[in-house]
Amino acid sequence: MADSLASAFASWFASGRIIDAILLLVAGEALLLVWIARRRGLPLPSLLANLASGAALMLALRAALVGAGWVTVAGWMLAGLVAHLADLNLRFRAATAQRRSRDRAGTTPQTAAFTRVPRLKQL
C-alpha cells in the first residue's frame, strides 16, 4: 500500500500533474476571490496579480519537473517577476492614494480618538 502510494506520488511529480492539480486550486481560489470582491466591492487587481505571480512560479516548477529547457523555466520565472512587480506597484499606489486622501472633519471610529491607547500616569 505504502509502495503504491509512493509510486503514485512519484509519478505525479515526474509528470508535473501535481502542479496541474495545484494550479486548478489556484484557479478556483481566483474565481472565489472575484466573486467575493464583486459582492463586497473590494479591489481585485492586486489580488489577481499576486495569484498570477504564484501561478507563474508554479509553471516554472512544472517546466523544471518535466525536463523543459532552461529558457522555458526562465520565461515562467520572468513572468512571475513581472506579475510580482505589478502587484507591488498596485499596492504602493493604493497606499500612496490612501495617504494623500484628505481626512474628513469630525471623529470616527478610525480616528485617533478611538484607536489611541491612553498612557497611564505614573505615580
Summary of the structure (lengths in Angstrom):
residues: 123
radius of gyration: 22.7
end to end distance: 70.5
largest distance: 71.5
contacts: 276
relative contact order: 0.09
helix: 76%
strand: 0%
